[in-house]
Amino acid sequence: QVHLVESGGGLVQAGSSLSLSCAASPRTFSVYAMGWFRQAPGKEREFVAAITWPDDSPYYGDPGKGRFTIARDNAKNTVYLQMNRLKPEDTAVYYCAGARTFSILANEYEYWGQGTQVTVSS
């Protein structure tokens, strides 16, 4: 079982930056591919970014390409999502997720955090 807790969400203005963190336990976190997804009201959950294990290769969905960066620190059992040049359409609940194999599909992730709200004002 992997337990995930997101933090770092909040209310920011368009053009600002925000960094999300996802703390994982237990230490076996390091063997999982980790992803970030988001869900806005009335919309389906959307792939944002993922990072593989063990080579830590990042992959990005269309929303975050060129603006978001995913990284992981296995020593700290933490995965990060740095979001730059935020837009109002980035407003959503952002979820951290873990999977035994890499995927960009939400239904292939086994473990999920509770989510953190990101609101971008215009």
C-alpha positions, -999 to 999 in steps of 0.1 A, spaced: 0 0 0 13 35 -9 -1 65 8 1 99 -10 -4 134 4 -4 164 -19 4 200 -7 12 233 -22 -21 243 -39 -36 277 -35 -50 308 -52 -26 327 -75 -29 352 -103 -25 343 -140 12 343 -150 23 332 -115 41 300 -105 31 273 -80 49 242 -68 30 211 -58 45 184 -36 34 148 -31 48 130 -1 46 92 -3 49 64 22 63 38 26 98 39 11 88 15 -16 75 46 -33 107 47 -52 97 17 -74 66 33 -87 59 55 -117 44 87 -104 19 109 -121 0 142 -117 -36 145 -129 -61 173 -126 -99 176 -126 -119 207 -131 -156 209 -122 -177 192 -147 -147 177 -166 -130 144 -167 -97 138 -149 -68 149 -172 -32 137 -174 -8 164 -166 26 148 -162 43 116 -151 78 104 -143 91 69 -147 110 46 -125 140 39 -124 152 63 -150 131 93 -139 121 102 -174 94 129 -175 63 129 -197 38 157 -201 3 160 -212 -8 189 -235 -18 212 -206 16 213 -191 40 211 -220 65 239 -219 52 253 -186 52 224 -160 81 203 -147 78 170 -129 106 157 -107 110 132 -80 134 128 -50 134 92 -40 155 100 -9 126 122 4 99 100 -10 85 130 -28 74 140 -63 70 176 -73 51 195 -100 65 230 -108 39 250 -126 49 282 -144 30 308 -163 -3 296 -149 -35 303 -167 -71 305 -154 -78 273 -173 -53 255 -151 -78 258 -122 -86 223 -110 -80 199 -82 -46 183 -88 -40 147 -78 -8 128 -73 -9 91 -83 13 60 -82 15 30 -105 37 0 -108 41 6 -145 43 39 -164 10 51 -179 -7 83 -189 -41 68 -182 -57 76 -149 -74 42 -146 -40 25 -146 -29 42 -115 -34 22 -83 -28 48 -56 -41 83 -53 -38 113 -30 -67 133 -18 -60 162 -41 -50 198 -37 -69 228 -52 -52 251 -75 -71 283 -85 -58 308 -110 -74 341 -112 -74 363 -143 
